[in-house]
Amino acid sequence: MNDSLLLEPQPSFLQRLNWFDWVYAVLLVIGAFFAFHRYAAFMDVYEQGFLFAAAAGFSWLGWFFKPVRALVLGVAVLSLFGVQQYQGELARGEQAFFLKFLFASQSAVMWMNVLFVLATVTYWFALLKRSDFSGRVASALTWSAVLMGFTGLMVRWYESYLIAPDVGHIPVSNLYEVFILFSLITALMYLYYEKRYDTRQLGGFVLLVISAAVGFILWYTFDRQAHDIQPLVPALQSYWMKIHVPANFIGYGAFALAAAVGAAYLLAARGMLASRLPPLEVLDDLMYKSIAVGFAFFTIATILGAMWAAEAWGGYWSWDPKETWALIVWLNYAAWLHLRLVKGLRGAMSAWWALIGLLVTTFAFLGVNMFLSGLHSYGKL
């Protein structure tokens, strides 16, 4: 190889951007300024800051993971179409064709549920039959589910304001809404790694976790009518919710992804589906990267939660059951990462730990709400 090629400087991150990247970013900035011009009177200075930070953040995310550009623009178009269909009247959700069957929040979320289940089945078919075409179909179904899910959340946000201005809030306030968010974030993280590692063999494992969340959403919807939009309890009427909850669920999504990869690792290590799954080294690396990302965001979320608690209840930490179990989750993954980086933890032990870690995280997320009470009791089933 010519040595001059090795010395040739590589283009910087900004130099690698194309015209569509810049058009995408400009559209986001225009959208942020439009929202600011129209709704600034209804936002405090923190919310105004979140608005422009979101435009910058999604611009970077779209530049870093190119398919996000089409996703964000698709969600914007479908959400705006759904909002326009309401014409300011919530009752049109049961009258207008496109709302009733496609873009009302409940309709869009149901489409998300169906598409995730179909994607799960298709991923497993692709794995067992070694079908590349089926794998591509499964990926398309997953992207479609994410599109409909985010559209449902955005339209639900608007619907909450149609009920009454003082009822309106970002849709991350109860178990129904955050299970939707968990499903979407977990799917997006998997889709990123699917593209990065150029493999679809893990889709069936990750989508099983998401399908379990879909099962909860369906039960919670039809048995508890949890899809009804409710006013926020006083403790949740804070700008902190807009950043604490999403950061938390990026962590949860990453931990779920690591557990699904851990299950695949354990099967492959025992010779089951080994010829169909990525090499053990790839699975191990993916587990590590998922837990590292999840730990970073969970740490940020925990700090934000402490700051929120200080504002709402007068203290950063009160050993509330939710806070205590959040600390247990943090310590669990801190120990995993410590042993990985210092002692070289690898193999079946790390995979089992990732699986057990998800059980601990699930109890902290859901079990505490079911069996314990405290300052976070607004999240009870």
C-alpha positions in Angstrom: 0.0 0.0 0.0 1.2 3.5 -0.8 2.5 5.2 2.4 1.1 8.5 1.2 -2.4 7.1 1.4 -1.9 6.2 5.0 -0.7 9.8 5.8 -3.6 11.4 3.9 -5.8 13.3 6.4 -9.3 11.8 6.9 -12.2 14.2 6.5 -13.6 15.6 9.7 -17.1 14.8 10.9 -18.5 18.1 9.5 -16.8 17.5 6.2 -18.5 14.1 5.8 -22.0 15.8 5.9 -23.9 16.0 2.6 -26.5 18.4 1.4 -29.4 16.4 2.9 -27.8 16.5 6.3 -27.7 20.3 6.2 -31.3 20.6 4.8 -32.4 18.3 7.6 -30.8 20.4 10.3 -32.1 23.7 8.8 -35.7 22.2 8.8 -35.3 21.3 12.5 -34.1 24.8 13.3 -37.0 26.4 11.3 -39.4 24.2 13.1 -38.0 25.2 16.5 -38.2 28.9 15.7 -41.8 28.4 14.4 -42.8 26.7 17.7 -41.0 29.4 19.7 -42.8 32.2 17.8 -46.2 30.5 18.2 -45.9 29.1 21.8 -43.2 31.1 23.6 -45.9 32.7 25.8 -46.8 29.3 27.1 -43.2 28.2 27.9 -40.8 29.1 30.6 -37.2 29.8 30.0 -36.2 26.2 30.7 -38.8 24.9 28.2 -37.6 27.4 25.6 -34.0 26.1 26.1 -35.2 22.5 25.8 -36.9 23.4 22.5 -33.7 24.6 20.8 -31.6 22.0 22.5 -33.9 19.3 21.0 -33.4 20.8 17.5 -29.6 20.7 18.0 -29.7 17.2 19.5 -31.8 15.7 16.8 -29.7 17.4 14.2 -26.6 15.7 15.6 -28.4 12.4 16.0 -29.5 12.5 12.4 -25.9 13.2 11.3 -24.5 10.4 13.5 -27.2 7.8 12.5 -28.4 8.7 9.0 -31.7 6.8 9.0 -32.9 9.0 11.9 -33.2 11.9 9.5 -36.0 10.2 7.5 -37.6 9.0 10.8 -37.7 12.5 12.3 -39.1 14.1 9.2 -41.6 11.3 8.8 -42.8 11.7 12.4 -43.1 15.4 11.8 -45.2 15.0 8.7 -47.5 12.4 10.1 -47.9 14.2 13.4 -48.7 17.5 11.8 -51.2 15.7 9.5 -52.8 14.1 12.5 -53.0 17.4 14.5 -54.5 19.1 11.4 -57.2 16.5 11.2 -58.5 17.3 14.7 -59.3 20.9 13.7 -59.2 21.8 17.3 -61.9 19.3 18.4 -61.0 16.2 20.3 -64.2 14.5 19.3 -63.0 14.2 15.8 -60.7 11.4 17.0 -63.7 9.1 16.6 -65.1 10.7 13.5 -62.4 11.6 11.1 -61.3 8.5 9.1 -57.5 9.1 9.2 -57.7 9.8 13.0 -59.9 6.9 13.9 -57.9 4.3 11.9 -54.4 5.7 11.7 -53.2 8.8 13.4 -55.1 9.4 16.6 -52.7 8.5 19.4 -54.4 5.3 20.4 -54.7 4.2 16.7 -51.1 4.9 16.0 -49.9 3.1 19.1 -52.0 0.1 18.2 -50.3 0.0 14.8 -47.0 0.2 16.6 -47.9 -2.8 18.7 -49.0 -4.8 15.6 -45.9 -3.9 13.7 -43.6 -4.8 16.5 -45.2 -8.3 16.9 -45.0 -8.9 13.2 -41.3 -7.8 13.2 -40.6 -10.2 16.0 -42.1 -13.2 14.1 -40.3 -12.1 10.9 -36.9 -11.7 12.6 -37.2 -15.2 14.0 -38.3 -16.6 10.7 -35.3 -14.9 9.0 -32.9 -16.3 11.7 -34.2 -19.9 11.5 -34.4 -20.0 7.7 -31.3 -17.9 7.0 -33.4 -15.6 4.9 -31.8 -12.3 4.1 -35.0 -11.0 2.4 -37.1 -11.8 5.5 -34.5 -10.0 7.6 -34.8 -6.9 5.5 -38.6 -7.1 5.8 -38.3 -7.4 9.6 -36.1 -4.3 9.8 -38.6 -2.4 7.7 -41.4 -3.5 10.0 -39.4 -2.4 13.0 -38.7 1.1 11.5 -42.4 1.4 10.6 -43.4 0.5 14.2 -41.0 3.2 15.5 -42.5 5.7 13.1 -46.0 5.0 14.2 -45.1 4.9 17.9 -43.4 8.3 17.9 -46.3 9.7 15.8 -48.7 8.4 18.4 -46.8 10.1 21.2 -46.6 13.4 19.4 -50.3 13.4 18.6 -51.1 12.3 22.2 -49.2 15.4 23.4 -51.5 17.6 21.3 -54.6 15.7 22.4 -53.7 16.4 26.1 -54.0 20.1 25.3 -57.3 19.7 23.5 -58.7 18.3 26.8 -57.7 21.5 28.6 -54.6 23.8 28.5 -53.8 22.9 32.1 -54.1 19.2 31.4 -51.6 19.3 28.5 -48.2 17.7 29.1 -45.4 15.7 27.4 -46.5 12.1 27.2 -44.0 10.5 29.5 -45.9 10.8 32.8 -47.3 7.3 33.5 -46.6 3.6 32.9 -48.6 3.4 29.7 -46.7 6.3 28.1 -43.2 5.2 29.3 -43.7 1.6 28.2 -44.3 3.0 24.7 -41.2 5.2 25.0 -39.2 2.2 26.3 -40.3 0.1 23.3 -39.3 2.8 20.8 -35.9 3.6 22.4 -35.0 -0.1 22.7 -35.9 -0.6 19.0 -33.9 2.4 17.9 -30.8 1.4 19.8 -31.1 -2.1 18.3 -31.5 -0.7 14.8 -28.4 1.4 15.2 -26.3 -1.6 16.2 -28.0 -3.7 13.5 -26.7 -1.3 10.9 -23.3 -0.8 12.5 -22.6 -4.6 12.8 -24.4 -5.4 9.5 -26.4 -8.2 11.1 -30.0 -8.9 11.7 -29.6 -12.2 13.6 -30.2 -10.5 16.9 -33.5 -8.9 16.0 -35.6 -11.8 17.2 -34.0 -11.7 20.7 -34.3 -7.9 21.1 -37.9 -7.8 19.7 -38.9 -10.5 22.2 -38.2 -7.9 25.0 -40.2 -5.3 23.1 -43.0 -7.7 22.4 -43.2 -8.3 26.2 -43.6 -4.5 26.6 -46.3 -4.5 23.9 -48.1 -7.2 25.9 -48.1 -5.0 28.9 -49.3 -2.0 26.9 -52.2 -4.0 25.6 -53.1 -5.4 29.0 -52.8 -2.0 30.6 -55.0 -0.5 27.8 -57.9 -2.9 27.8 -57.9 -4.1 31.4 -57.1 -0.7 33.1 -58.1 1.8 30.4 -54.7 3.4 31.0 -54.6 5.0 27.6 -57.0 7.7 28.9 -55.1 11.0 29.3 -55.1 12.2 32.9 -53.9 15.5 34.5 -50.5 15.5 36.0 -50.2 15.0 39.7 -48.4 18.1 41.3 -45.0 16.3 41.7 -44.9 15.8 37.9 -45.7 19.3 37.0 -42.1 20.2 36.4 -39.7 20.8 33.5 -37.5 18.2 35.0 -39.8 15.4 33.8 -38.9 16.4 30.2 -35.3 15.4 30.6 -35.2 13.0 33.5 -37.6 10.5 32.0 -36.1 10.2 28.5 -32.6 9.9 29.9 -33.8 7.2 32.3 -35.4 5.2 29.5 -32.4 5.4 27.2 -30.6 3.6 30.1 -33.4 1.1 30.4 -33.5 0.5 26.7 -29.7 -0.1 26.6 -29.9 -2.5 29.5 -32.7 -4.4 27.8 -30.6 -4.6 24.6 -27.6 -6.0 26.5 -29.8 -8.6 28.2 -31.2 -9.8 24.8 -27.6 -10.0 23.4 -26.6 -11.9 26.6 -29.3 -14.5 26.0 -28.1 -14.9 22.4 -24.5 -15.2 23.7 -25.4 -18.0 26.1 -27.2 -20.0 23.4 -24.4 -19.6 21.0 -21.8 -20.5 23.6 -23.7 -23.8 24.1 -23.8 -24.5 20.4 -27.4 -23.5 19.9 -28.0 -21.3 16.8 -24.2 -20.7 16.9 -23.9 -20.9 13.1 -26.7 -18.4 12.7 -25.6 -15.8 15.2 -22.7 -13.4 15.1 -19.4 -14.5 16.6 -19.1 -14.6 20.4 -16.6 -11.7 20.3 -19.1 -9.5 18.5 -21.9 -10.4 21.0 -19.6 -9.7 23.9 -18.5 -6.3 22.5 -22.2 -5.4 21.8 -23.1 -6.2 25.4 -20.3 -4.0 26.7 -21.2 -1.1 24.5 -24.9 -1.3 25.4 -24.2 -1.4 29.1 -21.7 1.4 28.9 -24.2 3.7 27.1 -27.0 2.6 29.4 -24.9 3.3 32.5 -24.0 6.8 31.3 -27.6 7.8 30.7 -28.9 6.1 33.8 -26.2 8.0 35.8 -27.4 11.3 34.2 -31.0 10.4 34.9 -30.3 9.6 38.5 -28.5 13.0 39.0 -31.4 14.8 37.3 -33.9 12.9 39.5 -32.0 14.0 42.6 -32.2 17.6 41.5 -35.9 17.2 40.7 -36.5 15.7 44.2 -34.7 18.6 45.8 -37.0 21.0 44.1 -40.2 19.0 44.6 -39.6 17.6 48.1 -36.8 19.7 49.6 -34.1 17.0 49.6 -31.8 15.3 47.1 -32.3 11.8 48.5 -34.9 10.4 50.9 -34.3 6.6 50.5 -37.7 6.3 48.9 -38.1 2.7 47.5 -37.8 4.0 43.9 -34.6 5.8 44.8 -33.2 2.9 46.7 -33.8 0.5 43.8 -32.4 3.0 41.3 -29.2 3.0 43.4 -29.2 -0.8 43.4 -29.5 -0.8 39.6 -26.7 1.8 39.3 -24.4 -0.2 41.6 -25.1 -3.4 39.7 -24.0 -2.0 36.4 -21.1 -0.1 37.9 -19.8 -3.4 39.3 -20.3 -5.0 35.8 -18.3 -2.3 34.1 -15.6 -2.2 36.8 -15.0 -6.0 36.5 -15.1 -5.7 32.7 -12.5 -2.9 32.6 -10.3 -3.8 35.5 -10.6 -7.6 35.7 -11.4 -8.4 32.0 -14.9 -9.9 32.7 -16.0 -11.8 29.6 -18.0 -14.7 28.5 -20.9 -16.5 30.1 -20.5 -14.8 33.4 -21.0 -11.3 31.9 -23.9 -12.6 29.8 -25.7 -14.1 32.9 -25.0 -10.8 34.7 -26.6 -8.8 31.9 -29.7 -11.0 32.1 -30.0 -10.8 35.8 -29.4 -7.1 35.6 -32.5 -6.7 33.5 -34.5 -8.5 36.1 -33.2 -6.1 38.8 -33.9 -3.2 36.5 -37.4 -4.4 35.8 -38.2 -4.7 39.5 -36.8 -1.1 40.0 -39.0 0.1 37.1 -42.2 -1.9 37.6 -42.0 -4.1 40.7 -41.5 -1.1 43.0 -44.7 0.4 41.6 -46.6 -2.9 42.2 -45.4 -3.9 45.6 -44.0 -0.9 47.4 -45.2 2.6 48.2 -43.5 5.9 48.6 -43.1 9.3 47.1 -43.2 7.8 43.6 -46.6 6.1 44.3 -48.2 8.0 41.4 -46.8 5.3 39.1 -48.7 2.4 40.7 -50.5 -0.1 38.6 
